[in-house]
Each structure stands twice: as structure tokens, then as C-alpha cells.
Amino acid sequence: MSKAVKLLQKMKANPKADWSQSNIKTLVKAFNLNLRQRDTSHAVITNSSGQHITVPMHKPIKPVYIKRLVELIEADNEF
């Protein structure tokens, strides 16, 4: 099992943990998502089917955004 899949499982099991920007960027890269952040505190993450979420990229990242990111990844991939 890859590092990214393990990270995704940990996020799904505990969205209230102290997740960082680097954790989100790791998943974005591993699951071929598009991340757009232009000199702002928010990032728009889009999957291949066009679904997107906007995530405030300041710490701590709230659990609701972690849950939405997990849903976005699972909508695009089968596990």
C-alpha cells in the first residue's frame, strides 16, 4: 500500500487531527488532482471529473475540508 493511500485512510479515520498543507499537497499529487492557489489563502482542488472544493490553506485545516477532500478523491478513484 502506498504512502498516499495510508495517509488518505488516516484522514478518513480521523479528520479532526492536525492536518497540514503538505498533507493535502501530498494527496493532490498522488491522486492526480489539480490544485490552484494564486497568492491567496484558499486553494481550489479539482478532480478529473470536474468536481471541486475550496480549502482554506491556513493551519489548522478544519475537519469539514478534510472530509470533503476524502470524498473528492474517493469519487474519482476506487478503493
Secondary structure as UniProt FT lines:
FT   HELIX           3..13
FT   TURN            15..16
FT   HELIX           21..30
FT   TURN            31..32
FT   STRAND          34..36
FT   STRAND          42..46
FT   TURN            48..49
FT   STRAND          52..56
FT   HELIX           63..76
//
